[in-house]
């Protein structure tokens, strides 16, 4: 009977969630998009322009300009512009190892995604949606709470504001890499867990 009770308790502890949740103190968070080991890629960038993906993670969100609008067409404008007009387009991160991703801040440009989502991956090939669909804002920042653990993160657009490609002034990924406990390799993954130094699982 004790065995059955213990088994029932164990089953109740586990959820069917397939994305590990990550709880990290706010004072530990850094912009892991700018770490030396992070690799940033995109589906492409606007042909004939200098609006490459590295400009979306250079720490310049355009707020030092008189207005972002006035700087929009300048070739030194610190923004990424996608390579095609129709969705989906994407921007992705490889953190080099599993990262606790708490929040993503995107400062959108004049042409923004009316709808977009986030995806995570263990191998950079097979992607899984993170819950939630988000809406961009004209020349403004949108913050999204993710609270997931993953080596790879991708933002994918689902809709665009206009016929022109979307553009991002800056994207920040707030979290930690290599500083917190990662979820053990369990199937199904627990909805949450707490590491202990001793005792049985």
TORKOL-4160 file (C-alpha; in steps of 0.2 Angstrom, whole numbers, padded with zeros to 4 digits, m for minus):
201
<pt num="1" X="0000" Y="0000" Z="0000"/>
<pt num="2" X="0014" Y="0012" Z="0004"/>
<pt num="3" X="0022" Y="0008" Z="m0013"/>
<pt num="4" X="0006" Y="0013" Z="m0022"/>
<pt num="5" X="0004" Y="0029" Z="m0012"/>
<pt num="6" X="0022" Y="0034" Z="m0016"/>
<pt num="7" X="0019" Y="0030" Z="m0034"/>
<pt num="8" X="0003" Y="0040" Z="m0034"/>
<pt num="9" X="0012" Y="0055" Z="m0026"/>
<pt num="10" X="0026" Y="0053" Z="m0039"/>
<pt num="11" X="0014" Y="0054" Z="m0053"/>
<pt num="12" X="0005" Y="0069" Z="m0046"/>
<pt num="13" X="0022" Y="0078" Z="m0045"/>
<pt num="14" X="0026" Y="0076" Z="m0064"/>
<pt num="15" X="0016" Y="0085" Z="m0077"/>
<pt num="16" X="0016" Y="0083" Z="m0095"/>
<pt num="17" X="0025" Y="0099" Z="m0099"/>
<pt num="18" X="0039" Y="0097" Z="m0111"/>
<pt num="19" X="0047" Y="0113" Z="m0108"/>
<pt num="20" X="0058" Y="0115" Z="m0092"/>
<pt num="21" X="0053" Y="0129" Z="m0081"/>
<pt num="22" X="0068" Y="0140" Z="m0074"/>
<pt num="23" X="0067" Y="0150" Z="m0058"/>
<pt num="24" X="0081" Y="0162" Z="m0056"/>
<pt num="25" X="0083" Y="0178" Z="m0045"/>
<pt num="26" X="0081" Y="0194" Z="m0054"/>
<pt num="27" X="0098" Y="0200" Z="m0048"/>
<pt num="28" X="0107" Y="0186" Z="m0056"/>
<pt num="29" X="0100" Y="0190" Z="m0074"/>
<pt num="30" X="0111" Y="0196" Z="m0088"/>
<pt num="31" X="0108" Y="0199" Z="m0106"/>
<pt num="32" X="0114" Y="0182" Z="m0112"/>
<pt num="33" X="0111" Y="0188" Z="m0130"/>
<pt num="34" X="0127" Y="0198" Z="m0129"/>
<pt num="35" X="0138" Y="0184" Z="m0120"/>
<pt num="36" X="0154" Y="0179" Z="m0130"/>
<pt num="37" X="0148" Y="0161" Z="m0133"/>
<pt num="38" X="0131" Y="0166" Z="m0139"/>
<pt num="39" X="0129" Y="0164" Z="m0158"/>
<pt num="40" X="0115" Y="0174" Z="m0166"/>
<pt num="41" X="0108" Y="0170" Z="m0183"/>
<pt num="42" X="0093" Y="0175" Z="m0194"/>
<pt num="43" X="0083" Y="0170" Z="m0209"/>
<pt num="44" X="0092" Y="0183" Z="m0218"/>
<pt num="45" X="0093" Y="0202" Z="m0219"/>
<pt num="46" X="0088" Y="0216" Z="m0231"/>
<pt num="47" X="0097" Y="0214" Z="m0248"/>
<pt num="48" X="0109" Y="0229" Z="m0251"/>
<pt num="49" X="0108" Y="0236" Z="m0233"/>
<pt num="50" X="0119" Y="0235" Z="m0218"/>
<pt num="51" X="0105" Y="0230" Z="m0207"/>
<pt num="52" X="0113" Y="0213" Z="m0202"/>
<pt num="53" X="0108" Y="0203" Z="m0187"/>
<pt num="54" X="0122" Y="0208" Z="m0176"/>
<pt num="55" X="0115" Y="0225" Z="m0175"/>
<pt num="56" X="0100" Y="0218" Z="m0165"/>
<pt num="57" X="0111" Y="0213" Z="m0151"/>
<pt num="58" X="0124" Y="0227" Z="m0150"/>
<pt num="59" X="0116" Y="0236" Z="m0135"/>
<pt num="60" X="0110" Y="0251" Z="m0145"/>
<pt num="61" X="0091" Y="0251" Z="m0146"/>
<pt num="62" X="0090" Y="0268" Z="m0154"/>
<pt num="63" X="0084" Y="0278" Z="m0139"/>
<pt num="64" X="0099" Y="0289" Z="m0140"/>
<pt num="65" X="0093" Y="0296" Z="m0157"/>
<pt num="66" X="0081" Y="0311" Z="m0157"/>
<pt num="67" X="0068" Y="0299" Z="m0163"/>
<pt num="68" X="0070" Y="0282" Z="m0170"/>
<pt num="69" X="0060" Y="0288" Z="m0185"/>
<pt num="70" X="0073" Y="0301" Z="m0190"/>
<pt num="71" X="0087" Y="0288" Z="m0190"/>
<pt num="72" X="0077" Y="0274" Z="m0199"/>
<pt num="73" X="0085" Y="0275" Z="m0216"/>
<pt num="74" X="0103" Y="0279" Z="m0211"/>
<pt num="75" X="0115" Y="0265" Z="m0215"/>
<pt num="76" X="0122" Y="0266" Z="m0198"/>
<pt num="77" X="0105" Y="0264" Z="m0190"/>
<pt num="78" X="0108" Y="0250" Z="m0177"/>
<pt num="79" X="0094" Y="0238" Z="m0182"/>
<pt num="80" X="0091" Y="0222" Z="m0190"/>
<pt num="81" X="0079" Y="0221" Z="m0205"/>
<pt num="82" X="0073" Y="0204" Z="m0212"/>
<pt num="83" X="0076" Y="0198" Z="m0230"/>
<pt num="84" X="0058" Y="0195" Z="m0235"/>
<pt num="85" X="0041" Y="0203" Z="m0233"/>
<pt num="86" X="0030" Y="0188" Z="m0229"/>
<pt num="87" X="0031" Y="0179" Z="m0213"/>
<pt num="88" X="0038" Y="0168" Z="m0206"/>
<pt num="89" X="0055" Y="0176" Z="m0203"/>
<pt num="90" X="0066" Y="0172" Z="m0188"/>
<pt num="91" X="0080" Y="0177" Z="m0177"/>
<pt num="92" X="0089" Y="0163" Z="m0167"/>
<pt num="93" X="0101" Y="0161" Z="m0152"/>
<pt num="94" X="0113" Y="0147" Z="m0148"/>
<pt num="95" X="0119" Y="0150" Z="m0130"/>
<pt num="96" X="0132" Y="0135" Z="m0132"/>
<pt num="97" X="0124" Y="0126" Z="m0117"/>
<pt num="98" X="0107" Y="0126" Z="m0108"/>
<pt num="99" X="0102" Y="0143" Z="m0102"/>
<pt num="100" X="0089" Y="0148" Z="m0090"/>
<pt num="101" X="0079" Y="0161" Z="m0100"/>
<pt num="102" X="0068" Y="0172" Z="m0090"/>
<pt num="103" X="0063" Y="0186" Z="m0101"/>
<pt num="104" X="0065" Y="0193" Z="m0119"/>
<pt num="105" X="0064" Y="0211" Z="m0123"/>
<pt num="106" X="0061" Y="0216" Z="m0141"/>
<pt num="107" X="0062" Y="0234" Z="m0147"/>
<pt num="108" X="0053" Y="0234" Z="m0164"/>
<pt num="109" X="0056" Y="0246" Z="m0178"/>
<pt num="110" X="0044" Y="0255" Z="m0190"/>
<pt num="111" X="0039" Y="0238" Z="m0198"/>
<pt num="112" X="0035" Y="0226" Z="m0184"/>
<pt num="113" X="0028" Y="0209" Z="m0182"/>
<pt num="114" X="0009" Y="0210" Z="m0178"/>
<pt num="115" X="0010" Y="0192" Z="m0171"/>
<pt num="116" X="0026" Y="0182" Z="m0166"/>
<pt num="117" X="0031" Y="0167" Z="m0155"/>
<pt num="118" X="0046" Y="0160" Z="m0147"/>
<pt num="119" X="0052" Y="0142" Z="m0149"/>
<pt num="120" X="0065" Y="0132" Z="m0140"/>
<pt num="121" X="0076" Y="0117" Z="m0146"/>
<pt num="122" X="0089" Y="0105" Z="m0138"/>
<pt num="123" X="0098" Y="0103" Z="m0155"/>
<pt num="124" X="0094" Y="0118" Z="m0165"/>
<pt num="125" X="0085" Y="0107" Z="m0178"/>
<pt num="126" X="0069" Y="0102" Z="m0170"/>
<pt num="127" X="0059" Y="0116" Z="m0162"/>
<pt num="128" X="0045" Y="0117" Z="m0150"/>
<pt num="129" X="0033" Y="0132" Z="m0147"/>
<pt num="130" X="0034" Y="0141" Z="m0130"/>
<pt num="131" X="0016" Y="0145" Z="m0124"/>
<pt num="132" X="0010" Y="0162" Z="m0130"/>
<pt num="133" X="0008" Y="0173" Z="m0145"/>
<pt num="134" X="0014" Y="0191" Z="m0144"/>
<pt num="135" X="0011" Y="0207" Z="m0153"/>
<pt num="136" X="0024" Y="0220" Z="m0158"/>
<pt num="137" X="0023" Y="0238" Z="m0156"/>
<pt num="138" X="0028" Y="0253" Z="m0168"/>
<pt num="139" X="0045" Y="0259" Z="m0163"/>
<pt num="140" X="0043" Y="0252" Z="m0145"/>
<pt num="141" X="0049" Y="0238" Z="m0133"/>
<pt num="142" X="0039" Y="0223" Z="m0129"/>
<pt num="143" X="0044" Y="0212" Z="m0114"/>
<pt num="144" X="0039" Y="0194" Z="m0114"/>
<pt num="145" X="0041" Y="0182" Z="m0099"/>
<pt num="146" X="0046" Y="0165" Z="m0104"/>
<pt num="147" X="0054" Y="0156" Z="m0089"/>
<pt num="148" X="0061" Y="0141" Z="m0099"/>
<pt num="149" X="0078" Y="0131" Z="m0100"/>
<pt num="150" X="0085" Y="0128" Z="m0117"/>
<pt num="151" X="0101" Y="0129" Z="m0127"/>
<pt num="152" X="0093" Y="0137" Z="m0142"/>
<pt num="153" X="0079" Y="0150" Z="m0143"/>
<pt num="154" X="0071" Y="0157" Z="m0159"/>
<pt num="155" X="0059" Y="0171" Z="m0162"/>
<pt num="156" X="0047" Y="0168" Z="m0177"/>
<pt num="157" X="0035" Y="0180" Z="m0185"/>
<pt num="158" X="0017" Y="0175" Z="m0189"/>
<pt num="159" X="0011" Y="0191" Z="m0196"/>
<pt num="160" X="0019" Y="0208" Z="m0202"/>
<pt num="161" X="0013" Y="0226" Z="m0201"/>
<pt num="162" X="0015" Y="0230" Z="m0219"/>
<pt num="163" X="0022" Y="0225" Z="m0236"/>
<pt num="164" X="0040" Y="0229" Z="m0230"/>
<pt num="165" X="0051" Y="0217" Z="m0220"/>
<pt num="166" X="0050" Y="0217" Z="m0201"/>
<pt num="167" X="0064" Y="0227" Z="m0192"/>
<pt num="168" X="0071" Y="0225" Z="m0174"/>
<pt num="169" X="0082" Y="0239" Z="m0166"/>
<pt num="170" X="0087" Y="0228" Z="m0151"/>
<pt num="171" X="0083" Y="0211" Z="m0144"/>
<pt num="172" X="0088" Y="0206" Z="m0126"/>
<pt num="173" X="0087" Y="0189" Z="m0118"/>
<pt num="174" X="0088" Y="0190" Z="m0099"/>
<pt num="175" X="0093" Y="0175" Z="m0090"/>
<pt num="176" X="0109" Y="0165" Z="m0085"/>
<pt num="177" X="0120" Y="0152" Z="m0093"/>
<pt num="178" X="0129" Y="0138" Z="m0084"/>
<pt num="179" X="0126" Y="0145" Z="m0066"/>
<pt num="180" X="0110" Y="0136" Z="m0061"/>
<pt num="181" X="0105" Y="0118" Z="m0060"/>
<pt num="182" X="0098" Y="0110" Z="m0076"/>
<pt num="183" X="0083" Y="0098" Z="m0076"/>
<pt num="184" X="0088" Y="0080" Z="m0076"/>
<pt num="185" X="0085" Y="0069" Z="m0091"/>
<pt num="186" X="0068" Y="0062" Z="m0086"/>
<pt num="187" X="0053" Y="0057" Z="m0096"/>
<pt num="188" X="0041" Y="0065" Z="m0094"/>
<pt num="189" X="0049" Y="0081" Z="m0088"/>
<pt num="190" X="0043" Y="0087" Z="m0071"/>
<pt num="191" X="0034" Y="0103" Z="m0071"/>
<pt num="192" X="0047" Y="0109" Z="m0058"/>
<pt num="193" X="0060" Y="0102" Z="m0047"/>
<pt num="194" X="0072" Y="0106" Z="m0033"/>
<pt num="195" X="0090" Y="0099" Z="m0032"/>
<pt num="196" X="0095" Y="0091" Z="m0016"/>
<pt num="197" X="0113" Y="0086" Z="m0010"/>
<pt num="198" X="0107" Y="0070" Z="m0002"/>
<pt num="199" X="0092" Y="0058" Z="m0001"/>
<pt num="200" X="0083" Y="0048" Z="m0013"/>
<pt num="201" X="0073" Y="0055" Z="m0028"/>
